[in-house]
Amino acid sequence: MKTPLPFLALAAVAFAATGSYHVARTYVLGGDGGWDYVIPDPPNHRLFIARENRLMVVDENTGKLIGEVTGINGAHGTAVAAAYGHAFATSSEDQSVVMFDLKTFKILKRIPAADDADGILYDQPSGRVFSLNGDANSATIIDARAGKLVMNLPLGGKPEYGASAGDGKLYVNIADKSQIVEIDTKAAKILRRWSTAPCEHPVPMAIDTAHRRLFSGCRSGVLAISDYDAGKVVATVPIGQGVDGAGFDPALGNVFASNADGKLTVIHQDSPGSYRVVENVPTPPRSRNMGLDPTTHRIYLVSAKFGEAQPHHRPPVLPGTFSLLVVEPAAGAH
């Protein structure tokens, strides 16, 4: 285990001295439909936001719509493979993955996946994309350069989201089994799995590669921190209810969990084995999807206003109210 870097301690002092995170700006994006993953593209300071039948591409700094990737049937996740000029979006209703051009946003091809293609990740060492297929209990592996199907890998449970460690290993939350699986990305095989207990139903995941830690946000109201070398949970902290997004800012040593109950939980890493909740930032209800740009330390949430709920149905999104929220640390905290 590596010793925490001195600048993390300095950043922690600065953060503690200057106050809290806050919603600094709100941009009304509008448009019809629900939403899912918010995926930042930090080098270009833009966001890919899934909107059912398309991806919205939004400028992080201005909140303006740059363009859209259309023709998606059940948009959920996006994976950026910048080295090849490609990005990939899951299209769950037709069990496929759409490959598109990062400059023009034009669809280049469709690759067959499996039932409930949802989250999707790019692994740089292998040059592969992994679509996480919830109902199929599998990962579809795609060559990111050619956009060709490699294989479907059974995962032994329902995958939600994961993280690439950048060393040839990929980690995935298995929600229905409350487990994490470790995948060898080049060999395309599962190496290990471990329990996230006492965390139940892990959904989002973030990673700290310097200290070899995974952060699994769980619908049971806790964040589980795993040592992925040891393959075990080493700490848990309370978060809000209905978590669906997570992120880690290595420069500030802060972990985030965005929750449906109207709070963004901010957790500080005092050491690789010690974590504490710093605050719960008030957010609009159902703002549970987030993206983090570690180069600016900004967290991006999406929300909308809703109509009256009908029995057994989600409340409808009111037209024109879909918005992007920019959450920032207090001035001087970074």
C-alpha positions in Angstrom: 0.0 0.0 0.0 1.3 3.4 -1.0 1.7 6.2 1.5 -0.8 9.0 1.0 0.7 11.9 -1.0 1.4 15.1 1.1 -0.6 17.3 -1.3 -3.8 15.4 -0.3 -3.3 16.4 3.3 -2.8 20.0 2.3 -5.8 19.9 0.1 -7.9 18.5 3.0 -6.8 21.4 5.3 -7.7 23.9 2.6 -11.1 22.3 2.0 -11.9 22.2 5.7 -11.0 25.8 6.1 -13.0 27.3 3.2 -16.4 25.7 3.6 -18.7 23.5 1.6 -19.7 22.4 -1.8 -22.7 24.2 -3.3 -24.8 24.4 -6.5 -23.0 27.3 -8.2 -25.0 27.3 -11.5 -28.0 25.8 -13.1 -28.5 25.5 -16.9 -31.9 24.7 -18.3 -31.3 22.3 -21.1 -35.0 21.3 -21.8 -35.9 18.5 -24.2 -38.2 15.5 -23.8 -37.6 12.3 -22.0 -35.9 10.9 -19.0 -32.2 10.5 -18.5 -29.5 8.3 -17.1 -25.7 8.5 -17.0 -23.8 11.8 -17.1 -20.3 11.1 -18.5 -17.7 13.8 -18.6 -15.1 14.1 -21.3 -12.5 16.2 -19.3 -10.0 17.0 -22.0 -12.7 18.6 -24.1 -14.7 19.9 -21.1 -18.0 18.5 -22.3 -20.6 16.1 -21.0 -22.5 13.2 -22.6 -26.0 12.9 -21.1 -28.2 10.0 -22.0 -31.8 11.0 -22.9 -33.7 7.9 -23.9 -33.4 8.2 -27.7 -30.2 10.3 -27.9 -27.1 11.6 -26.2 -27.0 15.3 -25.5 -23.5 16.7 -25.8 -23.1 19.8 -23.5 -20.3 22.3 -22.9 -19.3 22.0 -19.3 -18.4 25.7 -19.0 -21.4 27.3 -20.6 -24.2 24.7 -20.3 -24.8 25.0 -24.1 -25.8 22.1 -26.3 -22.9 21.3 -28.6 -24.7 18.6 -30.5 -26.6 15.3 -30.2 -26.0 11.6 -31.0 -29.4 10.6 -32.4 -30.8 7.2 -33.4 -30.3 5.5 -30.0 -33.1 3.2 -28.8 -32.8 3.3 -25.0 -29.8 5.4 -24.2 -28.0 4.8 -20.9 -24.2 4.8 -20.7 -21.3 6.3 -22.7 -17.7 5.2 -22.9 -15.0 7.5 -24.5 -12.1 5.9 -26.3 -10.3 9.1 -27.3 -7.2 7.3 -28.6 -9.3 6.0 -31.5 -11.6 9.0 -32.0 -14.5 6.8 -31.0 -17.2 6.7 -28.3 -19.7 4.1 -27.5 -23.3 4.3 -26.2 -25.6 1.5 -25.0 -28.9 1.1 -26.8 -30.8 -1.1 -24.5 -34.1 -1.5 -26.3 -32.4 -3.1 -29.3 -29.7 -4.9 -27.3 -26.8 -3.1 -29.0 -23.9 -0.7 -28.6 -23.7 2.3 -30.9 -20.2 3.5 -31.9 -19.9 7.1 -32.9 -17.3 9.7 -34.0 -16.1 11.9 -31.2 -15.8 15.0 -33.5 -18.9 14.8 -35.7 -21.1 12.7 -33.3 -22.2 10.6 -36.3 -23.0 7.0 -35.8 -20.3 4.7 -37.3 -21.8 1.3 -36.6 -23.9 -0.8 -34.3 -22.5 -3.7 -32.4 -24.7 -6.5 -31.0 -24.7 -6.7 -27.2 -27.3 -8.4 -24.9 -30.5 -7.8 -23.0 -30.5 -4.6 -20.9 -27.3 -3.1 -22.1 -26.8 -0.3 -19.6 -23.5 0.9 -18.1 -20.5 0.9 -20.4 -16.7 1.4 -19.7 -13.5 1.8 -21.7 -10.4 0.0 -20.6 -7.3 1.6 -22.0 -4.7 -1.2 -21.5 -6.8 -3.7 -23.5 -8.3 -1.2 -26.0 -11.7 -2.7 -25.2 -15.1 -1.5 -24.3 -17.3 -3.4 -21.8 -21.1 -3.1 -22.0 -22.7 -4.2 -18.8 -25.9 -6.0 -19.6 -28.1 -6.1 -16.5 -30.8 -8.6 -17.4 -28.4 -10.8 -19.4 -26.0 -11.0 -16.4 -23.1 -10.4 -18.8 -20.5 -8.0 -20.2 -20.3 -7.5 -24.0 -16.6 -7.0 -24.9 -15.9 -4.8 -28.0 -12.7 -3.9 -29.8 -12.6 -0.1 -29.5 -10.5 0.5 -32.6 -12.5 -1.7 -35.0 -15.8 -1.6 -33.3 -16.0 -5.4 -33.4 -17.6 -7.8 -31.0 -15.1 -9.9 -29.1 -17.4 -11.9 -26.9 -20.0 -11.9 -24.2 -18.6 -12.7 -20.8 -21.1 -14.2 -18.2 -20.8 -12.4 -14.9 -22.9 -14.6 -12.6 -25.3 -11.8 -11.6 -26.7 -8.4 -12.6 -24.0 -5.9 -13.3 -24.6 -2.2 -12.7 -21.4 -0.1 -13.1 -17.7 -0.5 -12.6 -14.2 1.0 -13.1 -11.0 0.3 -15.0 -7.9 0.3 -12.8 -5.7 1.1 -15.8 -3.6 -2.0 -15.2 -5.5 -4.6 -17.1 -8.1 -5.2 -14.5 -11.8 -4.1 -14.5 -14.1 -4.1 -11.5 -17.8 -4.4 -11.7 -20.6 -4.1 -9.1 -23.0 -7.1 -9.2 -26.1 -5.6 -7.7 -28.3 -8.6 -7.1 -25.5 -10.6 -5.4 -24.0 -7.7 -3.5 -20.6 -8.5 -5.0 -17.7 -7.1 -6.9 -16.1 -9.1 -9.7 -12.6 -8.6 -11.0 -12.1 -9.1 -14.7 -8.8 -9.6 -16.6 -9.5 -7.4 -19.6 -7.1 -9.0 -22.0 -7.8 -12.6 -21.2 -11.5 -11.8 -20.9 -12.1 -13.8 -17.8 -13.2 -13.4 -14.2 -10.3 -13.6 -11.7 -12.0 -13.1 -8.3 -15.2 -11.9 -6.7 -15.9 -10.7 -3.1 -18.9 -9.6 -1.0 -19.7 -5.9 -0.5 -21.4 -6.7 2.9 -22.7 -4.9 4.9 -23.4 -2.9 1.7 -26.4 -4.3 -0.2 -27.3 -3.7 -3.9 -24.2 -1.9 -5.1 -24.9 0.4 -8.1 -22.4 3.2 -8.9 -18.6 2.7 -8.6 -15.6 5.1 -8.5 -11.9 4.3 -8.1 -8.7 5.6 -6.4 -5.9 4.0 -8.3 -3.2 5.6 -6.2 -4.3 3.8 -3.0 -6.0 0.8 -4.7 -9.5 1.6 -3.5 -13.0 1.1 -5.0 -16.0 3.0 -3.8 -19.4 1.2 -4.3 -22.6 3.2 -3.7 -25.2 0.9 -2.3 -29.0 1.2 -2.3 -28.9 0.1 1.4 -27.7 3.6 2.3 -24.0 3.1 2.6 -20.8 3.5 0.6 -18.5 0.5 0.7 -14.8 1.0 0.3 -12.9 -2.0 -1.0 -9.1 -2.7 -1.0 -9.0 -4.2 -4.5 -5.6 -5.8 -4.0 -6.9 -7.7 -0.9 -10.3 -8.2 -2.4 -12.3 -7.1 0.6 -14.3 -4.3 2.1 -12.2 -2.2 4.5 -14.7 0.6 5.5 -18.2 1.8 5.1 -19.8 5.2 5.5 -23.5 6.4 5.4 -24.9 8.0 2.3 -28.3 9.1 1.1 -31.1 6.9 -0.2 -31.4 5.9 -3.9 -27.8 6.4 -4.9 -27.1 6.2 -8.6 -23.8 8.1 -9.1 -20.4 8.2 -7.6 -17.0 9.9 -8.2 -13.6 10.4 -6.7 -11.5 13.6 -6.9 -7.9 12.5 -6.2 -6.5 16.0 -5.8 -8.9 16.8 -2.9 -9.3 13.3 -1.6 -13.1 13.5 -1.8 -15.6 10.8 -2.7 -19.1 11.7 -3.9 -22.4 9.9 -3.9 -25.4 11.4 -5.6 -28.7 10.3 -4.2 -32.4 10.4 -5.2 -33.4 11.8 -1.8 -32.1 15.3 -2.4 -28.6 15.2 -1.2 -25.1 14.8 -2.6 -23.0 13.1 0.0 -19.3 14.3 0.3 -16.9 11.9 2.0 -13.3 12.8 2.7 -10.4 10.2 2.6 -8.4 10.9 5.7 -6.3 7.9 4.9 -6.8 4.8 2.6 -8.4 3.1 5.6 -10.3 6.0 7.2 -13.2 8.0 5.7 -15.7 10.4 7.1 -18.8 12.3 5.8 -18.0 15.9 5.4 -21.4 17.1 4.4 -24.6 16.4 2.5 -25.2 19.1 -0.1 -28.9 19.8 -0.7 -29.9 19.0 -4.3 -33.3 18.7 -6.1 -35.1 15.4 -5.5 -34.1 12.6 -8.0 -30.8 14.3 -8.8 -29.1 10.9 -8.5 -27.0 10.9 -11.7 -23.6 12.7 -11.6 -20.4 13.2 -13.5 -17.2 14.5 -12.0 -14.5 16.4 -14.0 -11.4 16.0 -11.8 -9.5 18.7 -13.7 -12.0 21.4 -12.6 -13.2 19.7 -9.4 -16.8 20.3 -10.6 -19.6 17.8 -10.1 -22.4 17.8 -12.7 -25.9 16.7 -11.7 -29.1 16.6 -13.8 -32.6 17.1 -12.6 -36.1 18.3 -13.7 -39.5 19.3 -12.3 -42.1 16.6 -12.2 -45.8 16.2 -12.5 -48.2 14.2 -10.3 -47.2 10.6 -10.0 -49.7 7.9 -11.1 -50.0 4.5 -9.3 -47.2 2.2 -10.3 -45.6 4.8 -12.5 -42.8 7.4 -12.1 -44.0 11.0 -12.1 -43.8 12.6 -15.5 -41.0 15.1 -16.4 -42.6 18.5 -17.0 -41.7 19.7 -20.5 -38.8 22.1 -20.8 -37.6 21.7 -17.2 -34.6 19.3 -17.6 -31.6 21.1 -16.1 -27.8 20.7 -15.5 -26.6 21.6 -12.1 -22.9 22.6 -11.5 -21.6 21.8 -8.0 -18.3 23.4 -6.9 -16.2 23.5 -3.8 -15.9 26.8 -2.1 -13.3 29.3 -3.5 -9.8 28.4 -2.4 -10.5 24.7 -1.8 -8.6 23.6 -4.8 
